[in-house]
């Protein structure tokens, strides 16, 4: 068992305060949902009432991908493979633009609640049920189990707790939290966690570089167990095609398939976009997340390599790279904050997937096949109960993870690559090719899943009983997962094209609004109401003063009191004046009224920015997207 770290009192206090704050956010979101006037309970719980703006969605998209499985898994893979793993992060920026400009208009125009619902409208109801079952399978065998494994790894490495006990505690806490919050709680907590995680990773990088004397000293001083040539390769993305884990050619081919599935077709990610109040906010969120995705690779790799006293760990201990760095690099205070953020990120990843899985089960399986007349409240209760069942299955699968790969991040990508090709083929075929038919989509799913599951089972068996290196089983089941996934994708595309041409054309009802040819019928732009146009809570509570009688002797209508004069030297806009009117009834500018006015003005400024992004992201988004693509091409070219 790893040696437990000695936490200073300030670390313990920060750890406790952080979890209390997250719990309060969950309770606040739950109470807010109970007071909501939205009569659609499933819409409120699973999609946050479709009322989210670009900033919370964009930050949530970013931090949901930088959860504990990526902090632990990505850092662990970087500890043994270097910057090559950064291609996963930088390619994600381009995939996010595909989500915002190709899929978001179709998703929001159709008002989808789940992604399998698209398959029912475009192809058939049978495909919707099949895809929901496969997605739940993927969640259990990749996202949930790895999130729990990664969070338990941090707790075991830092505190010395048994891994399974730590995993059970995380699942229990997350199950309770998910039952209260829903998607709105997930997005709100993600906003806070994104700032904490970025600041923590940046501090680890700065402290580590300072310890070794700067970046140039780091490049010229390899660890004791590495040559200078090996150390130089650590800082480049290029790997030969024969590399066992991260060949560059395999990344360019296979990751194009896996990344498109993850960012454009995964319910736990796209569910945030479905909660957007308008298409403009969905596109603004994708732009923000694409910009933020340029940050993690260098920070994580530099944080890993920024101390010569910690040589790259052996593969079987690679997943402990980040916890070791946290214990040795971070000072008291920052260590507690980073520990809390890492474990909270694990909980955020878990409840995000729990919510997505519950929505798939309730809306696509339970309501469609088991209880079609289920009420909205019943669906929410069933979803919460399903989360508990899902947690138990996740814990049961946990011991199998270490058999597939010693590097957690590689495990995530390998399983995804085996099951993503038919999903990507069918969705892109349905959106981009009007000739794609339901019969062809069914055949593609069946073939792709048979090949993917066969490859996954064969790999497990070969890991347990290794075949001869040059034998046929070794070639089929132990070749690099990126190449295997791309070959499965090519076979799926061929099947979809040939089967579609051999079957009748789909009816117009399966095309209208569901293909790229019809996406030109853009969603109407929904302007975000300005904050000053909405009544404040205080104004709603305070009675208006009675007006003097009019000429007829009747009481006149009540009118708000005149705005008080601003303090000398302070210019007040309409929002601040309106706030002053309200605050004058509660004590004027003394006792914190000026501070409240400043806060209200800041909120009004954000409201204007929020409204501007929602209305103008269509016009400026194309130019920004081109700039982001160019930025990623330059980054990859420089570090390749």
Number of C-alpha atoms within 10 A of each C-alpha: 10 13 11 14 16 11 16 13 12 15 21 18 14 19 21 14 14 19 15 12 12 21 18 13 18 23 16 15 22 21 13 13 21 12 9 13 10 12 10 13 21 24 18 22 23 27 25 26 22 21 14 22 23 27 21 21 29 28 23 27 30 24 28 26 19 24 28 30 30 24 26 30 28 30 31 33 26 29 30 21 22 27 24 25 27 23 22 19 20 24 23 24 27 26 19 27 29 18 22 24 20 18 22 25 27 25 23 21 17 16 14 15 23 25 23 25 24 23 24 17 18 27 24 18 17 12 22 23 21 17 19 23 18 13 22 19 14 17 24 22 21 23 22 28 25 28 30 29 29 28 26 25 27 28 22 24 23 21 17 16 19 15 20 17 13 21 24 17 14 23 27 14 13 24 23 14 21 26 21 20 27 27 27 27 27 27 25 20 22 28 20 16 26 21 13 18 23 19 15 22 19 19 19 28 23 18 17 25 20 15 15 18 12 14 14 10 13 21 16 11 16 20 17 12 9 13 11 14 9 11 19 15 15 22 19 18 21 21 21 11 15 13 12 12 21 23 20 22 17 23 25 15 16 23 25 19 23 27 25 23 23 22 23 23 21 20 27 28 21 21 25 27 33 28 27 26 22 27 29 30 35 30 28 27 31 33 25 20 24 27 22 19 23 20 16 20 22 17 20 27 25 26 27 27 30 27 24 16 12 15 17 22 14 13 16 12 14 22 31 24 29 24 23 17 18 23 19 16 20 18 15 16 17 19 24 25 24 25 24 23 26 27 24 25 29 31 25 29 26 30 28 28 25 31 27 29 25 25 30 28 22 25 21 25 18 19 15 16 11 11 12 11 10 14 13 13 12 14 21 23 14 16 28 23 14 19 26 19 12 20 22 13 15 25 18 11 15 19 12 12 18 13 13 20 17 19 26 27 24 20 21 22 20 22 21 26 26 26 28 28 30 31 26 23 25 26 23 19 20 24 21 15 16 22 18 27 27 27 18 24 28 20 17 26 23 15 16 27 20 14 20 24 14 14 22 21 12 17 22 17 15 17 15 11 9 13 16 11 10 8 9 11 16 16 13 14 21 21 15 19 27 27 19 21 29 24 14 24 28 14 18 27 20 14 20 25 19 12 20 21 13 12 14 13 13 17 13 10 10 20 20 17 22 24 23 20 14 15 20 11 13 13 15 10 15 14 17 19 12 16 18 18 8 8 9 13 8 13 16 9 8 11 11 14 11 12 13 12 11 10 8 7 8 10 12 13 12 12 10 14 12 12 15 16 13 14 10 6 6 9 10 17 11 11 21 23 19 21 25 25 19 22 22 17 14 14 12 15 18 11 10 11 18 19 12 16 20 15 13 18 21 14 15 19 15 15 17 17 15 20 21 15 25 26 19 15 20 17 11 11 20 13 11 15 22 12 12 19 18 13 16 21 14 12 14 17 11 10 14 15
